[in-house]
Amino acid sequence: MSWDRVGLGRWSRRGFLAGAGATGALTAAPGFRSASFAAGETPRQGGTVVYAMEAEPDILDPHACGGWHTSRLVLQMYDQLVEHDLTTPWQDGAPPKLVPSLASGWEVSPDGLEYTFTLREGITFHDGTPFDAEAAKFNFDRIWDEDFEYFYPRAKAYRAADIYFLDKVEVAGPHTLKITLKEPFNSFLLRLANLGPGMVSMISPTAIKKHGNQEIALHPTGTGPFKFVERVPGDRVVMERNPDYWGGNPKAGPFLDKIVVKPVSDASTRIAGLRSGEFDMIIVPVPDNRPQLEEEGFVWDQGTVHHNWYWAYNMKDPIFQDLRVRQALNYAVDRQALCQDVLAGTAFPMENGIVPPGMLSFDPGYKAYEYNPAKAKELLAAAGYEDGFETTFVTSTDGSGQLLPVPIAERVQSDLSKVGVDMRIEATEWVSYFTKWISGGFKDVGAAQMSFGAPDPFWLEQTIGCTFHVGAVGGLNTGYYCNPEVDKVMQAARQAPPPKAGDPYADWGLSTEAVEHWAKANRMATEDAPLMLVLSDLNPFVYNKRVKGKVQTPLEWFTFRTIWVDDA
């Protein structure tokens, strides 16, 4: 399967600018709409879905959980003030629009410094605690206010890039929350809606006071469509329908009585469980099993998402301080062959720069680093490595969005060997790997691998910005890359004025000016090669045909609110 069959090849920023409809720049109107379902299908209430995920989940604390695989699970029990519309299917590569969730609307000041949220009334947490402005402030204070009694350092570490811009969080009325920023940060709404690592969801203050910051992960208590039942480490997490759910926005479900989530790190075991009926839905299937699974009646569902798989070169390593070496290794990898041979069309080459598809600043017209081993050898020789060099690249054995990390790494290893580079692979299990990765623990290797991305263009600065090194202010820059010229463009992007009414990016809180700056920064950074570009994932799921209503969007997460089972 070629990647353009999922629609990415049809999308362009110019076409998006011409065709997108905007709702306005400064205000989000309150209100609901209802999710739509396939023609002739009426969702049924009841039933259980057993979902096999790719790794053991991290802690079930939305403010401090690592990886999309855990966020997908935690999302079902919690709500955010602002969310992406997860009920609308894939739309030409643009991420789902932002919609009011626990906030019924918001206003942004003309200078981009003040965000005033009107909160919905009549909503309660699973333990009966009312949701109001005091509860919302409690959650923000837990993440960012070090003087707050319930401040949680791990939450700040995971969401620090967001709260880095906060100045004040104030209760402006029983259901009005006012947030003031230190400087303009036009991605603020997108960051509130983003997942991984951590997310700004609302936890019951009563539950945190009862259980404490560490133990709340064992007693998840949100406002979401499903309630926590139990967790048996290594075996399952169980959730049940919240009969008092306020409805979500758009209104949909929940329809299922119960969700059982099973961590199964081996892809072949997930496939076997699907076939035996033990599992109803799985993620990250064995890629070359697709034809047979579809013949057997299973649904294979995949599409473009904001998910790139890459290595960040260690800029503290003298070898990778040479631009020619970094560029050479990018020319040495045959991405097209890797995607076809190892991943059987469930991914496509990461050839449009650092930013992933599904991000608002993605530009499919920009191409970088075609497969050219001769050029790679030429650059290595010019850098003084005509006979190559030895290096160690690290990855995980499994994990959130990691696909088949060791087979992918081995294929890259083979490609690099053809240009004289001896790449040693070190792989560890996901939770340990991610914990070390995000704390800046990989200082003595050539490159550290990650699969990441976001619909928000600010992710680029988190990943390569001078300020956002891992281990400092919650950044994702694990390679310690810093280019002041690129940083200037990224700063101009995030500080661009709020959009005016009619701007095609207003539905995400951004202006065309901001998005153009981000696209320029992507081109500049890609040419400076802080990363080895490898592939972009298509996020495949496979499920039994009795499972209905799953919505595929250009996001790495989804809602169970729309899912139901047809056992007729």
C-alpha positions in Angstrom: 0.0 0.0 0.0 1.4 3.4 -0.9 1.0 6.1 1.6 -0.8 8.6 -0.6 -3.8 6.2 -0.8 -4.8 7.4 2.7 -5.2 10.9 1.4 -2.0 12.7 2.4 -1.0 13.1 -1.2 -4.1 15.2 -1.8 -3.4 17.7 1.0 -1.5 20.9 0.7 -1.3 23.9 2.9 -2.4 26.1 0.1 -5.5 24.0 -0.6 -6.2 23.9 3.1 -6.0 27.7 3.3 -8.4 28.0 0.4 -10.9 25.5 1.6 -10.9 25.6 5.4 -13.8 27.2 7.2 -13.1 29.3 10.3 -15.3 30.2 13.1 -13.5 33.3 14.3 -10.4 34.2 16.2 -11.0 35.5 19.6 -14.1 33.7 20.9 -15.3 30.1 21.1 -19.1 29.9 21.2 -20.7 27.6 23.7 -23.1 24.9 22.7 -23.3 21.3 21.5 -23.7 19.4 18.3 -24.3 15.6 18.0 -21.8 13.2 16.5 -22.9 11.5 13.2 -22.8 7.8 12.6 -22.7 5.6 9.5 -25.9 5.6 7.4 -28.3 3.0 8.5 -26.5 2.3 11.8 -28.1 3.1 15.1 -25.7 2.7 18.1 -26.8 0.1 20.6 -26.4 0.5 24.4 -24.4 -2.2 26.3 -21.7 -4.7 25.8 -18.0 -5.0 26.4 -14.9 -4.3 24.2 -11.6 -5.9 25.1 -8.8 -3.8 23.7 -5.2 -5.1 23.5 -2.6 -2.3 23.6 1.1 -2.4 22.8 2.7 -2.1 26.3 2.0 -1.9 30.0 0.4 1.5 30.8 2.2 4.0 32.8 0.6 5.5 36.0 -3.1 6.4 35.5 -2.6 10.1 36.4 -3.4 12.4 33.5 -1.1 15.1 34.6 1.9 12.8 34.8 1.5 9.8 32.5 4.0 9.0 29.8 3.2 8.0 26.2 0.2 7.9 24.0 -0.6 4.3 24.9 -1.4 5.4 28.5 -3.0 8.7 27.4 -5.5 6.8 25.2 -6.6 4.9 28.2 -6.7 7.7 30.7 -8.5 9.9 28.2 -11.6 7.8 28.6 -12.0 8.7 32.3 -11.2 12.4 32.1 -12.2 15.6 30.3 -10.2 18.7 29.5 -11.3 22.3 29.2 -10.6 22.3 25.5 -10.5 19.2 23.3 -10.1 18.1 19.7 -13.4 16.9 18.1 -12.7 13.1 18.2 -16.1 12.3 16.6 -15.2 13.7 13.2 -13.4 11.4 10.8 -10.1 12.2 9.0 -10.3 15.5 7.1 -7.6 16.0 4.4 -4.7 15.9 6.9 -5.8 18.8 9.2 -6.2 17.9 12.9 -9.7 17.9 14.3 -10.9 21.3 15.2 -10.8 22.5 18.8 -14.2 22.4 20.6 -15.3 23.6 24.1 -15.4 20.6 26.5 -15.6 21.3 30.3 -15.3 24.9 29.2 -18.3 26.0 27.3 -16.4 28.8 25.7 -13.5 31.2 26.0 -12.2 34.6 25.1 -8.6 35.7 24.3 -7.4 39.2 24.8 -6.1 41.1 21.8 -2.6 41.0 23.1 -2.8 37.2 23.4 -2.0 37.2 27.2 -5.3 36.6 28.8 -7.6 33.5 28.4 -10.9 33.7 30.1 -12.8 30.4 30.2 -16.5 30.0 30.9 -17.0 26.6 32.5 -20.0 24.4 32.2 -22.4 24.2 35.1 -24.0 21.1 36.6 -21.0 18.7 36.0 -19.7 16.5 38.7 -16.7 14.2 39.1 -17.1 10.5 39.5 -17.0 10.9 43.3 -19.8 13.5 43.3 -17.5 16.5 43.7 -18.8 19.5 41.7 -16.7 20.8 38.8 -16.3 24.5 39.0 -13.6 27.2 38.7 -12.1 26.3 42.1 -11.7 22.7 40.9 -10.1 23.8 37.7 -7.7 26.1 39.5 -6.8 23.3 41.8 -5.7 21.2 38.9 -3.6 23.9 37.3 -2.0 24.7 40.7 -1.1 21.0 41.1 0.8 21.2 37.9 2.6 24.5 38.1 2.4 26.3 41.5 5.3 25.0 43.7 3.8 26.7 46.8 0.5 24.9 46.4 -0.1 22.2 49.1 -0.9 19.6 46.4 1.8 20.6 43.9 3.1 17.5 42.1 6.7 17.8 40.8 6.2 14.9 38.3 3.2 16.7 36.8 5.3 19.9 36.3 8.0 17.9 34.7 5.6 16.3 32.2 3.7 19.5 31.3 6.5 22.1 32.0 6.7 23.3 28.4 3.0 24.4 28.7 3.2 26.0 32.2 6.5 27.7 31.3 4.4 30.5 29.9 1.9 30.8 32.8 1.8 33.9 35.0 -1.4 33.7 36.9 -4.4 31.4 37.3 -7.4 33.0 38.9 -11.0 32.2 39.8 -12.9 35.1 38.3 -16.4 33.7 39.2 -18.0 30.4 40.3 -17.7 29.1 36.7 -15.1 31.5 35.3 -11.4 30.8 35.1 -8.9 33.5 34.0 -5.4 32.5 32.9 -2.7 35.1 32.3 0.5 34.3 30.4 3.9 35.9 30.8 4.2 36.3 27.1 2.1 35.6 24.0 1.8 31.9 23.4 -0.7 31.3 20.6 -0.5 27.5 20.9 -2.0 27.6 24.4 -5.4 26.3 23.5 -3.8 23.5 21.4 -1.6 22.6 24.3 -4.6 22.3 26.6 -6.1 19.8 24.2 -2.9 17.9 23.6 -2.0 14.4 25.0 1.4 13.0 25.9 3.4 13.2 27.9 0.7 14.0 30.4 -2.4 16.1 29.7 -4.3 19.0 31.4 -7.4 17.0 32.4 -9.5 17.7 35.4 -9.1 15.4 38.5 -11.4 15.6 41.5 -9.8 17.8 44.1 -11.5 15.7 46.8 -9.9 12.5 45.4 -6.5 14.1 45.4 -6.9 15.3 49.0 -8.1 11.8 50.0 -5.5 9.7 48.2 -2.5 12.1 47.7 -0.5 12.8 44.6 1.1 9.4 44.4 -1.9 7.3 45.1 -4.5 9.1 42.9 -3.1 7.1 40.0 -4.6 4.0 41.7 -8.0 5.7 42.1 -8.6 7.7 38.8 -11.5 10.1 39.4 -12.4 12.4 36.6 -15.6 13.7 34.8 -15.2 11.4 31.8 -17.5 9.0 30.0 -16.0 5.9 31.7 -15.3 5.3 35.4 -12.3 3.3 36.8 -13.1 -0.2 38.1 -9.7 -1.9 38.6 -6.2 -2.3 37.5 -4.3 -5.6 37.7 -0.7 -4.7 36.7 0.5 -6.8 33.8 -3.0 -8.1 33.1 -5.7 -5.5 32.7 -7.3 -2.1 33.3 -11.1 -2.2 33.5 -13.5 0.8 33.1 -17.3 1.0 33.2 -19.8 3.4 31.6 -20.4 6.6 33.6 -24.3 6.7 33.7 -24.1 10.4 34.8 -21.9 11.6 32.0 -22.7 15.1 30.9 -22.5 14.2 27.2 -19.3 15.5 25.8 -19.0 17.8 22.9 -20.1 16.8 20.3 -22.6 14.7 22.2 -22.1 11.0 21.8 -22.5 8.0 24.0 -21.0 6.4 25.9 -22.6 3.2 24.7 -20.4 0.4 26.1 -21.1 -1.0 29.5 -17.4 -1.9 30.0 -13.9 -1.5 28.5 -11.2 -4.0 29.3 -7.7 -2.9 28.3 -5.0 -5.7 28.1 -1.3 -4.8 27.8 0.2 -7.2 25.2 3.7 -6.3 24.0 4.1 -8.9 21.3 2.3 -8.1 18.1 1.8 -11.7 17.1 0.2 -12.5 20.4 -2.2 -9.6 19.9 -3.1 -11.0 16.4 -3.7 -14.5 17.9 -5.9 -13.1 20.6 -7.9 -11.2 18.0 -8.4 -14.3 16.0 -9.4 -16.4 19.0 -12.0 -13.9 20.2 -10.0 -13.0 23.3 -9.6 -9.4 22.0 -12.1 -7.3 20.1 -9.7 -4.6 19.0 -5.9 -4.3 18.8 -3.3 -1.6 17.9 0.0 -2.1 16.1 -0.8 -5.4 14.3 1.8 -7.4 12.4 2.0 -5.4 9.2 2.1 -8.2 6.7 -0.9 -9.9 8.2 -3.3 -7.4 6.7 -4.5 -9.3 3.6 -5.3 -12.4 5.5 -7.0 -10.5 8.4 -9.2 -8.7 6.0 -10.0 -11.9 4.2 -11.1 -13.3 7.6 -13.5 -10.4 8.1 -11.6 -8.2 10.4 -11.6 -4.4 9.9 -8.1 -2.9 9.3 -8.3 0.9 10.1 -5.4 3.3 9.5 -4.8 6.8 8.4 -2.4 9.8 8.5 -1.5 10.9 12.1 0.9 13.4 13.7 3.5 10.6 14.4 7.1 10.6 13.2 9.7 7.9 14.1 13.2 9.4 14.4 16.6 9.4 16.1 17.8 12.6 17.7 21.6 13.0 17.3 23.5 13.7 20.4 25.0 17.1 19.9 27.4 16.6 22.8 29.1 13.8 20.8 31.9 15.4 18.7 31.0 13.1 15.7 27.5 14.5 15.4 28.6 18.1 15.9 29.6 17.9 12.2 26.7 18.8 10.0 28.1 16.7 7.2 27.8 13.6 9.3 24.3 14.3 10.4 23.2 14.9 6.8 25.2 11.9 5.5 23.3 9.5 7.8 20.0 10.9 6.5 21.0 10.2 2.9 22.1 6.7 3.9 18.7 5.4 5.0 16.4 3.8 2.3 13.1 4.9 3.9 10.9 3.7 1.1 12.2 0.2 1.2 12.0 0.1 5.0 8.4 1.1 5.0 7.5 -1.5 2.4 9.7 -4.4 3.6 9.5 -4.0 7.4 6.2 -2.3 7.9 4.3 -3.5 4.8 2.6 -0.1 4.0 1.6 0.8 7.6 4.0 3.7 7.5 5.5 6.0 4.9 8.9 7.8 4.5 9.6 10.8 6.8 10.6 12.9 3.8 9.0 16.3 4.4 11.2 17.5 7.2 10.9 17.2 11.0 7.2 18.1 11.4 4.8 15.2 11.0 1.7 15.1 8.8 -1.5 16.0 10.8 0.4 19.1 12.1 -0.9 22.4 11.0 2.5 23.5 9.6 3.1 20.3 7.7 4.2 21.1 4.0 4.0 18.0 1.7 5.6 20.1 -1.1 8.9 20.3 0.9 11.1 17.3 0.3 14.4 16.4 2.1 17.1 13.7 2.1 16.3 11.3 -0.7 18.0 7.9 -0.5 21.5 8.5 -1.9 24.3 6.3 -0.3 26.9 7.8 -2.7 26.3 11.3 -1.4 26.4 9.9 2.2 29.8 8.4 1.6 31.0 11.7 0.0 29.9 13.7 3.0 31.4 11.3 5.5 34.7 11.4 3.6 34.6 15.2 3.6 34.1 15.1 7.4 37.1 12.9 7.8 35.2 9.6 8.2 36.1 7.9 4.9 36.4 4.6 6.8 33.3 5.2 8.8 33.0 5.2 12.6 31.3 3.3 15.4 28.4 4.6 17.4 25.5 3.5 19.6 21.9 4.2 18.9 19.3 3.5 21.6 15.6 2.5 21.3 13.0 0.5 23.1 11.8 -3.1 22.6 8.1 -2.0 22.5 6.0 0.9 23.6 3.7 3.7 22.8 3.8 4.4 19.1 7.0 2.5 18.7 5.7 0.2 16.0 8.4 -2.5 15.6 11.4 -0.7 17.0 14.0 -3.4 16.9 13.3 -4.6 13.4 13.2 -0.9 12.2 16.5 -0.2 14.0 18.1 -3.3 12.5 17.1 -2.2 9.0 18.6 1.3 9.6 21.7 -0.5 11.0 22.0 -2.4 7.8 21.7 0.7 5.6 24.4 2.6 7.7 26.8 -0.4 7.4 26.7 0.1 3.6 28.3 3.6 4.0 30.8 2.3 6.6 29.0 3.3 9.9 29.0 0.6 12.6 25.8 1.3 14.5 25.3 -0.7 17.7 21.7 -1.0 19.0 20.8 -0.9 22.6 17.1 -1.6 23.4 15.1 -1.7 26.6 11.5 -2.0 27.6 9.3 1.0 27.1 8.5 2.4 30.5 12.2 2.3 31.6 13.3 3.7 28.3 10.8 6.6 28.3 11.6 7.5 31.9 15.3 7.7 31.1 14.6 9.5 27.8 12.5 12.3 29.2 14.8 12.9 32.1 17.8 13.4 29.8 19.5 10.1 30.7 21.0 9.3 27.3 24.1 11.5 27.3 26.7 9.0 26.3 25.1 7.6 23.1 25.2 8.7 19.4 21.5 9.1 19.1 18.3 8.4 21.1 15.1 7.3 19.2 11.6 8.5 19.8 8.3 8.3 18.0 6.4 11.5 18.6 4.5 14.5 17.1 1.5 16.6 17.8 -1.1 18.6 15.9 0.4 21.7 17.5 3.3 23.3 15.6 4.9 24.2 18.9 6.0 20.6 19.1 8.9 21.5 16.8 10.3 23.9 19.3 9.9 21.4 22.1 11.8 18.9 20.0 14.7 21.0 18.8 14.5 24.4 20.6 17.4 25.7 22.7 15.2 26.2 25.7 13.5 22.9 25.7 16.2 20.3 26.3 15.0 17.1 28.1 15.5 17.3 31.8 14.9 21.1 31.7 11.5 22.8 31.6 9.9 19.6 30.3 11.3 19.8 26.8 11.6 17.0 24.2 15.0 18.0 22.9 16.9 14.9 23.8 19.8 15.7 21.5 20.7 19.0 23.1 20.5 20.7 19.7 20.5 24.5 19.6 20.4 26.8 16.6 19.7 30.4 17.6 18.6 31.4 14.1 15.9 28.7 14.0 14.9 29.7 17.6 14.3 33.3 16.4 11.8 32.0 13.8 10.1 29.7 16.2 9.7 32.5 18.8 8.2 34.7 16.1 5.8 31.9 15.3 4.5 31.3 18.8 4.3 35.0 19.6 2.4 35.9 16.4 -0.8 37.9 17.1 -4.1 36.0 17.6 -6.0 35.2 14.3 -8.5 37.6 13.0 -12.0 36.5 12.1 -12.0 34.5 8.9 -8.4 33.3 9.2 -8.4 29.6 8.1 -6.4 28.6 11.2 -8.6 30.3 13.7 -10.4 27.1 14.7 -7.1 26.1 16.3 -6.3 29.5 17.8 -3.5 30.2 15.3 -3.0 32.7 12.5 -1.7 32.2 9.0 1.3 34.3 10.0 2.2 31.9 12.8 1.8 28.8 10.7 4.0 30.2 7.9 6.7 30.9 10.5 6.5 27.4 11.7 6.8 26.0 8.2 9.9 28.1 7.6 11.5 26.9 10.9 10.9 23.3 9.8 12.8 23.9 6.5 15.7 25.6 8.3 16.0 23.0 11.0 15.6 20.0 8.6 18.6 21.3 6.5 20.6 21.6 9.7 19.8 17.9 10.4 19.4 17.6 14.2 17.4 14.3 13.6 17.8 11.2 11.5 14.4 11.2 9.7 13.0 7.6 9.4 9.3 7.2 8.9 5.7 8.5 9.6 3.2 6.1 11.1 -0.3 5.3 9.9 -1.5 4.2 13.3 -3.2 0.9 12.3 -5.9 -0.7 14.4 -7.6 -4.0 13.7 -10.9 -5.0 15.1 -13.8 -7.4 15.0 -16.6 -6.4 12.7 -18.9 -6.4 15.7 -17.1 -3.3 16.9 -18.8 -0.2 15.4 -18.3 3.6 15.6 -14.5 3.9 16.0 -13.5 7.2 14.5 -10.1 7.5 12.8 -8.7 11.0 13.0 -5.2 12.5 12.3 -4.6 12.1 16.0 -2.8 9.4 18.0 -5.7 9.1 20.4 -9.4 8.3 20.0 -12.5 8.2 22.1 -14.5 5.1 23.2 -17.6 7.4 23.5 -18.6 6.7 19.9 -17.8 2.9 20.0 -20.6 0.3 20.3 -21.0 -3.4 19.6 -23.4 -5.0 17.3 -24.1 -8.6 18.4 -27.1 -9.1 16.2 
